[in-house]
Amino acid sequence: MRLSSRFALVSGLQLAAVGVLVYGSLLQPFSPSTQWWIAGVVLLLMLASAVWLRWSIKRALGAEPEQIHRLLERMNHGDFQAAAMGAHSLYSHSLYSCALTLQSRLRSVMGALKSTSDALAAASEQVNQTASSLSDGVTVQANGVADTSNAMDQIANSISHNNQHANQTDAIAKQACIDVEECSEAVLGTVQAMQNIAERISIINDIAYQTNLLALNAAIEAGRAGEQGRGFSVVASEVRKLAERCQQAARQISEEATASVKQSDQAGQLLDKMVPSIRRTADLVQEIAHASTEQTSGAQQINSAMGQINKTLQETAAASRQLSNTAGELMTRVTELRRTIGFFDSRDLNRVEKPAVKAKVESKAQSKAEPKVVRSPRARPKAQAQKQASVRPVQSHTAATKSTPRSSRPQAAQAKPKPRPVKPDAAKVSVLAPKPKPKSPVAVSPHADEDDQFFVHYD
C-alpha cells in the first residue's frame, strides 16, 4: 500500500473518531440540523487538510519510499541503468527526481571514465609498441656502431703500423741516399786514382821504350867490339827483352786502367742518377708517413664520434625501456580503473561489461501465487560473450606486470557486510535476496527502455 493511501486511511479513521467525539459532546446544545452542518464543515476542512498534507509529502518525495529505497539500493550496488520516471516526472524538485538526476550524471561520468580508460589503454599500447620498436632499432644501431667502432680500431692500428713502416722506410731511404752519395764520391776518387795510375804506367812505358833503344844501341856497339863485346852484347840483348816485356805489361795495364776508368765513369753517372730518385723516394715516403699520421688522427676522431653515438644510443635505449615500463605501469593503472568502473552497470550508454548482473527479488509473504521476476542481462551472442571473456589487458614486453581478470570486484565492493559472489560467466545471474518485506512486493525489470513500468504501482 502506498504512503498516500496509508495516510488517507489513517486520516479517515481519525476524522471518524473526531466526528463521533464532536457529535457526542460539543454539538449536543445545538439543533440536529445545525449539528449536521457544523459536522460537515469540520469534516470537509479535515479532508482538505489531509489531501493537502498528502500532496505536499508526495511532492517532496516524488515517489513511494519503497521506490526511492530500491533506486538508491541499485545505485549502491553499482547499477546505474536508466529507470522510468513514470507519473512522477512532474515533480522536478522531489527527492526521487534528484536521485534520478544524480543517477544520470553518475552514469555520464562512468561513461566518460570508460571512454577515457579505453583511450588511455589504446595510447598505452601505442606507446608500448613505439617504445619496443625504438628499443629494437636502437639495439640494432648500437650493434652496428659497435662493429663499426671495432673496424675503425683495426683500421687505426693498421694505419699506425703503416705510419711506423713509412717512417722506417724514410729513414732507410735517407741513409741510402747518403750511402749512394758517399759511394759516388768513392767512385770519383777511384777514377782519379786510375787516371793517376794510367799516367804512371805511361811513364813506365816510355822508360821501357827508352831502355829498349839503349839496349839496341848497346848491342850495336858490342857487335862492333867483336869478341870483347860479345858478353856485353848478350847482356844488352837480355835487357832489351826485359824492356820489351815491361813495355808490353805497361801497355796491358794501361788498357785495363782505361777500361776501369770508363766503368768508373759509368758507375759514377749511374750513382748520380740514383741520388735524385732516392731523394724523391724519401720525400714520397715522408709524405706517406705524414698522410698516415693524418689518417690515424682522423680514425681516432671517427672512433671518438662512434663512442659518442654509442653512448647516445645506449641512453636512448634506456629511455625507451623506461618509456616501455611507464607504458606498462599506465596499462596496469588503466586495468585497475577498468575494474573499478566495471563495478558500475551502465549498459544503456556505453555497454560496460559486467561478469554477473545483480538482481534484488522481494516477495510478499502472504501472496504465494505472485511470480518473482529477476533482472536478467540482455541476450548476447555466444561469440560476443566469448570475445568479452577473452579480453585481457595488453602486457608490456619489458614490464613484468600481470593484470587481474576483469571479473574481480574492487575492494570497496568486497568490504560490504554481505559480500556477493562474482562469477566470470556473464550469462549467469547473481541474486541477492534480503529479508522479505511482507507489504512491498516488487517486480524488477531488467531494462528501463523495454519496460516502461519499472516499479509495481498500486492504485
ZAGUDO-437268 format. One line per 4 residues: their letters; for each residue x, y, z of C-alpha. Coordinates in Angstrom, 3 decimals. Layout:
residues N
a = X,Y,Z; ...
END
This chain:
residues 459
mrls = 0.000,0.000,0.000; 1.316,3.414,-0.947; 2.216,6.092,1.556; -0.621,8.342,0.333
srfa = -3.187,5.553,0.651; -1.956,4.729,4.126; -2.126,8.389,5.096; -5.665,8.728,3.646
lvsg = -6.866,5.669,5.567; -5.390,6.897,8.839; -6.802,10.390,8.237; -10.254,8.935,7.577
lqla = -10.178,6.934,10.760; -9.065,9.994,12.704; -11.820,12.081,11.139; -14.396,9.462,12.021
avgv = -13.222,9.396,15.619; -13.215,13.185,15.830; -16.679,13.295,14.319; -18.008,10.877,16.868
lvyg = -16.476,12.890,19.690; -17.739,16.187,18.335; -21.206,14.816,17.688; -21.362,13.243,21.096
sllq = -20.199,16.127,23.256; -19.781,19.557,21.681; -22.775,19.616,19.338; -25.444,18.466,21.778
pfsp = -26.595,22.025,22.703; -27.387,22.783,19.039; -30.264,21.618,16.960; -29.817,18.481,14.863
stqw = -29.650,20.354,11.566; -27.055,22.741,12.923; -25.069,19.840,14.279; -25.033,18.185,10.858
wiag = -23.944,21.424,9.156; -21.121,22.001,11.627; -20.010,18.371,11.424; -19.994,18.560,7.615
vvll = -17.930,21.749,7.565; -15.413,20.326,10.024; -15.250,17.104,8.051; -14.603,18.974,4.798
lmla = -11.851,21.062,6.411; -10.160,17.972,7.806; -10.429,16.189,4.454; -8.942,19.225,2.676
savw = -6.057,19.403,5.145; -5.437,15.667,4.748; -5.411,15.975,0.938; -3.072,18.977,1.117
lrws = -0.736,17.145,3.504; -0.761,14.074,1.221; 0.045,16.224,-1.833; 2.882,18.045,-0.009
ikra = 4.530,14.807,1.115; 4.151,13.240,-2.322; 5.609,16.349,-3.978; 8.590,16.358,-1.615
lgae = 9.314,12.663,-2.089; 8.289,12.328,-5.736; 7.635,8.590,-5.353; 6.914,5.957,-2.818
peqi = 9.612,5.399,-0.173; 9.987,1.812,-1.415; 10.720,3.084,-4.911; 13.280,5.590,-3.636
hrll = 14.826,2.881,-1.460; 15.071,0.470,-4.396; 16.627,3.157,-6.627; 19.244,4.046,-4.011
ermn = 19.868,0.346,-3.341; 20.518,-0.244,-7.057; 22.908,2.724,-7.147; 24.614,1.385,-4.033
hgdf = 25.135,-1.926,-5.844; 26.656,-0.174,-8.850; 23.596,-0.401,-11.122; 23.190,2.910,-12.936
qaaa = 20.766,1.857,-15.668; 18.179,4.456,-16.619; 14.889,3.985,-14.712; 11.466,5.122,-15.901
mgah = 10.261,8.220,-14.068; 6.622,7.397,-14.824; 3.967,9.682,-13.413; 6.376,11.354,-11.007
slys = 8.285,13.177,-13.709; 6.353,16.376,-12.971; 7.939,16.724,-9.518; 11.252,18.103,-10.774
hsly = 12.469,19.147,-7.322; 11.476,15.981,-5.490; 13.805,13.569,-3.785; 13.110,10.893,-6.398
scal = 13.831,13.318,-9.278; 17.098,14.410,-7.642; 18.078,10.760,-7.219; 17.348,10.119,-10.906
tlqs = 19.360,13.202,-11.885; 22.252,12.004,-9.736; 21.972,8.576,-11.347; 22.051,10.099,-14.842
rlrs = 25.058,12.278,-14.049; 26.937,9.415,-12.436; 26.105,7.288,-15.477; 27.559,10.007,-17.727
vmga = 30.662,10.207,-15.536; 31.083,6.429,-15.715; 30.726,6.545,-19.494; 33.315,9.323,-19.726
lkst = 35.657,7.395,-17.429; 35.253,4.271,-19.548; 35.944,6.211,-22.745; 38.974,7.801,-21.096
sdal = 40.235,4.423,-19.891; 39.802,2.963,-23.387; 41.693,5.908,-24.883; 44.426,5.533,-22.259
aaas = 44.647,1.808,-22.962; 44.980,2.439,-26.706; 47.555,5.171,-26.091; 49.468,2.904,-23.706
eqvn = 49.506,0.123,-26.277; 50.696,2.538,-28.971; 53.400,3.919,-26.677; 54.415,0.385,-25.749
qtas = 54.689,-0.656,-29.400; 56.590,2.523,-30.263; 58.960,2.005,-27.343; 59.502,-1.627,-28.355
slsd = 60.220,-0.667,-31.969; 62.517,2.132,-30.815; 64.329,-0.218,-28.434; 64.805,-2.828,-31.170
gvtv = 66.035,-0.210,-33.656; 68.392,1.301,-31.109; 69.738,-2.153,-30.273; 70.430,-2.871,-33.946
qang = 72.057,0.538,-34.407; 74.126,0.072,-31.254; 75.386,-3.271,-32.552; 76.221,-1.673,-35.911
vadt = 78.023,1.203,-34.214; 79.966,-1.252,-32.048; 81.018,-3.232,-35.139; 81.976,-0.013,-36.927
snam = 83.952,1.135,-33.898; 85.833,-2.168,-33.797; 86.558,-1.911,-37.531; 87.805,1.658,-37.060
dqia = 90.062,0.458,-34.245; 91.556,-2.134,-36.571; 91.953,0.447,-39.352; 93.605,2.861,-36.920
nsis = 96.010,0.132,-35.800; 96.827,-0.720,-39.435; 97.384,2.950,-40.251; 99.622,3.279,-37.194
hnnq = 101.693,0.282,-38.301; 101.896,1.678,-41.838; 102.996,5.004,-40.393; 105.759,3.299,-38.430
hanq = 106.870,1.349,-41.517; 106.797,4.526,-43.597; 108.967,6.304,-41.044; 111.400,3.395,-41.063
tdai = 111.416,3.355,-44.880; 112.017,7.108,-44.905; 114.988,6.703,-42.584; 116.362,3.854,-44.725
akqa = 115.895,5.907,-47.908; 117.701,8.878,-46.389; 120.546,6.634,-45.257; 120.659,5.005,-48.712
cidv = 120.859,8.447,-50.296; 123.786,9.308,-48.035; 125.454,5.972,-48.820; 124.989,6.472,-52.574
eecs = 126.491,9.942,-52.356; 129.462,8.543,-50.461; 129.759,5.722,-52.999; 129.655,8.249,-55.824
eavl = 132.433,10.191,-54.164; 134.409,6.950,-53.728; 133.918,6.101,-57.407; 135.110,9.537,-58.363
gtvq = 138.176,9.001,-56.182; 138.753,5.604,-57.814; 138.520,7.154,-61.283; 141.028,9.766,-60.269
amqn = 143.351,7.071,-58.904; 143.008,5.070,-62.128; 143.886,8.104,-64.155; 146.941,8.668,-61.974
iaer = 147.940,5.017,-62.429; 147.476,5.334,-66.179; 149.757,8.350,-66.181; 152.366,6.449,-64.158
isii = 152.114,3.469,-66.474; 152.614,5.750,-69.457; 155.841,6.954,-67.845; 156.911,3.328,-67.279
ndia = 156.096,2.559,-70.895; 158.278,5.454,-72.017; 161.093,4.232,-69.742; 160.820,0.720,-71.207
yqtn = 160.854,2.141,-74.708; 163.987,4.180,-73.893; 165.563,1.125,-72.251; 164.851,-0.913,-75.374
llal = 166.537,1.726,-77.526; 169.526,1.808,-75.176; 169.785,-1.995,-75.281; 169.621,-1.895,-79.067
naai = 172.415,0.692,-79.187; 174.465,-1.351,-76.702; 174.085,-4.429,-78.914; 175.216,-2.473,-81.938
eagr = 178.258,-1.198,-80.055; 179.009,-4.704,-78.762; 178.933,-6.041,-82.350; 181.424,-3.506,-83.344
ageq = 183.743,-4.507,-80.500; 183.960,-8.089,-81.697; 184.995,-10.815,-79.310; 185.496,-8.378,-76.467
grgf = 181.990,-7.084,-76.710; 180.204,-10.468,-77.079; 179.305,-10.696,-73.378; 178.112,-7.157,-73.343
svva = 176.003,-7.948,-76.403; 174.307,-10.839,-74.556; 173.536,-8.561,-71.598; 172.198,-5.876,-73.902
sevr = 170.002,-8.480,-75.616; 168.524,-9.607,-72.278; 167.962,-6.009,-71.204; 166.159,-5.344,-74.489
klae = 163.934,-8.383,-73.913; 163.116,-7.190,-70.402; 162.356,-3.734,-71.716; 160.007,-5.205,-74.337
rcqq = 158.249,-7.276,-71.682; 157.924,-4.243,-69.409; 156.572,-2.210,-72.273; 154.061,-4.947,-73.119
aarq = 152.933,-5.224,-69.452; 152.648,-1.455,-69.170; 150.550,-1.409,-72.338; 148.180,-4.061,-70.867
isee = 147.952,-2.257,-67.537; 147.247,0.985,-69.347; 144.451,-0.650,-71.345; 142.925,-2.155,-68.199
atas = 143.221,1.156,-66.363; 141.500,2.887,-69.263; 138.695,0.334,-69.179; 138.383,0.718,-65.395
vkqs = 138.212,4.468,-65.766; 135.392,4.093,-68.303; 133.480,1.710,-65.995; 134.062,4.010,-63.044
dqag = 132.717,6.908,-65.084; 129.628,4.878,-65.945; 129.184,3.867,-62.269; 129.529,7.489,-61.215
qlld = 126.914,8.549,-63.750; 124.526,5.808,-62.543; 125.054,6.850,-58.949; 124.424,10.451,-59.903
kmvp = 121.173,9.346,-61.494; 120.185,7.228,-58.438; 120.655,10.007,-55.909; 117.671,12.159,-57.124
sirr = 115.465,9.053,-57.358; 116.381,8.011,-53.842; 115.754,11.535,-52.610; 112.375,11.563,-54.401
tadl = 111.556,8.190,-52.865; 112.468,9.531,-49.426; 110.228,12.566,-49.995; 107.317,10.341,-51.103
vqei = 107.782,8.060,-48.120; 107.809,11.124,-45.872; 104.570,12.328,-47.458; 103.068,8.859,-46.968
ahas = 104.115,8.955,-43.318; 102.528,12.399,-42.923; 99.310,11.179,-44.604; 99.312,8.110,-42.350
teqt = 99.602,10.393,-39.331; 96.623,12.428,-40.524; 94.665,9.227,-41.220; 95.453,7.999,-37.718
sgaq = 94.169,11.267,-36.264; 91.019,11.075,-38.428; 90.431,7.456,-37.428; 90.756,8.410,-33.780
qins = 88.240,11.229,-34.243; 85.834,8.872,-36.026; 86.282,6.330,-33.257; 85.569,9.016,-30.654
amgq = 82.448,10.079,-32.572; 81.353,6.442,-32.738; 81.809,6.234,-28.985; 79.603,9.294,-28.501
inkt = 76.984,7.831,-30.856; 77.118,4.530,-28.983; 76.666,6.359,-25.681; 73.719,8.298,-27.098
lqet = 72.182,5.078,-28.410; 72.595,3.454,-25.009; 70.868,6.426,-23.381; 68.107,6.236,-25.993
aaas = 67.720,2.502,-25.341; 67.496,3.166,-21.593; 64.920,5.904,-22.237; 62.899,3.555,-24.484
rqls = 62.977,0.871,-21.799; 61.844,3.429,-19.225; 59.095,4.513,-21.625; 58.037,0.894,-22.062
ntag = 57.978,0.413,-18.289; 55.920,3.585,-17.923; 53.506,2.338,-20.587; 53.191,-0.962,-18.735
elmt = 52.543,0.844,-15.457; 49.977,3.048,-17.193; 48.329,-0.064,-18.635; 48.171,-1.558,-15.140
rvte = 46.541,1.625,-13.826; 44.083,1.567,-16.729; 43.246,-2.059,-15.936; 42.601,-1.162,-12.306
lrrt = 40.452,1.770,-13.454; 38.506,-0.561,-15.740; 37.935,-2.985,-12.892; 36.709,-0.123,-10.734
igff = 34.415,1.166,-13.483; 33.229,-2.392,-14.109; 31.528,-2.274,-10.713; 29.049,0.243,-12.114
dsrd = 26.459,-1.098,-14.532; 25.815,1.428,-17.333; 24.987,-0.767,-20.303; 22.415,1.566,-21.777
lnrv = 25.105,4.182,-22.589; 28.481,2.527,-23.105; 27.796,-1.204,-22.795; 30.121,-1.626,-19.822
ekpa = 30.929,-5.298,-19.398; 29.806,-6.972,-16.166; 30.660,-10.509,-15.196; 27.345,-11.011,-13.371
vkak = 24.127,-8.981,-13.145; 22.775,-8.398,-9.676; 19.006,-8.528,-9.083; 17.026,-7.936,-5.950
vesk = 13.940,-10.109,-5.532; 11.383,-9.320,-2.863; 8.246,-11.379,-2.375; 5.203,-10.825,-0.294
aqsk = 4.870,-13.480,2.373; 1.084,-13.544,2.173; 0.978,-13.653,-1.673; 2.152,-17.110,-2.787
aepk = 0.768,-17.078,-6.289; 2.567,-13.949,-7.479; 5.677,-14.891,-9.547; 9.087,-13.465,-8.778
vvrs = 10.746,-11.517,-11.577; 14.545,-11.422,-11.558; 16.547,-8.951,-13.554; 18.404,-10.753,-16.298
prar = 21.080,-9.447,-18.657; 20.410,-8.649,-22.259; 20.721,-11.565,-24.579; 24.120,-11.514,-26.244
pkaq = 25.518,-13.845,-28.862; 27.759,-16.614,-27.665; 30.665,-15.405,-29.797; 30.409,-11.926,-28.268
aqkq = 30.326,-13.380,-24.747; 33.405,-15.465,-25.524; 35.138,-12.440,-27.012; 34.394,-10.351,-23.918
asvr = 35.503,-13.185,-21.654; 38.799,-13.402,-23.522; 39.622,-9.699,-23.226; 42.824,-9.179,-21.349
pvqs = 44.935,-6.056,-20.917; 47.970,-5.795,-23.150; 51.202,-6.574,-21.382; 54.488,-4.686,-21.939
htaa = 57.426,-6.879,-23.115; 59.718,-5.143,-20.635; 57.346,-4.536,-17.707; 56.679,-7.691,-15.708
tkst = 53.113,-6.656,-14.708; 50.194,-9.003,-14.649; 46.639,-7.701,-14.610; 43.862,-9.426,-12.747
prss = 40.698,-10.569,-14.579; 38.013,-8.057,-15.286; 35.516,-10.074,-13.303; 37.161,-9.217,-9.978
rpqa = 35.460,-6.554,-7.866; 37.293,-3.655,-6.201; 37.997,-3.683,-2.515; 35.190,-1.215,-1.814
aqak = 32.657,-3.753,-3.043; 34.268,-6.602,-1.127; 34.136,-4.663,2.150; 30.356,-4.692,2.324
pkpr = 28.638,-6.541,5.186; 27.243,-9.178,2.823; 29.736,-9.861,0.012; 28.152,-11.152,-3.137
pvkp = 29.978,-13.855,-5.131; 31.049,-12.816,-8.617; 31.216,-15.358,-11.405; 33.097,-14.775,-14.676
daak = 30.243,-16.087,-16.822; 28.124,-13.167,-17.990; 25.177,-15.431,-18.851; 24.647,-16.438,-15.220
vsvl = 22.640,-14.334,-12.759; 23.751,-13.483,-9.259; 20.725,-12.989,-6.971; 20.776,-11.092,-3.710
apkp = 17.730,-11.935,-1.599; 17.463,-9.909,1.606; 14.756,-10.369,4.185; 11.299,-10.280,2.539
kpks = 9.113,-7.289,3.160; 5.555,-8.558,3.552; 3.896,-5.324,2.417; 6.074,-4.374,-0.593
pvav = 6.010,-6.914,-3.429; 8.207,-5.603,-6.220; 8.889,-6.947,-9.704; 12.175,-5.647,-11.097
spha = 12.504,-5.204,-14.848; 15.934,-5.756,-16.470; 15.862,-2.679,-18.702; 14.001,0.556,-18.355
dedd = 13.673,1.046,-22.108; 11.971,-2.347,-22.503; 9.558,-1.946,-19.586; 8.025,1.481,-19.018
qffv = 6.638,0.498,-15.614; 9.878,-0.170,-13.795; 8.104,-0.469,-10.430; 4.768,-2.034,-9.470
hyd = 2.374,0.765,-8.599; -0.744,0.328,-6.553; -3.870,2.168,-7.496
END
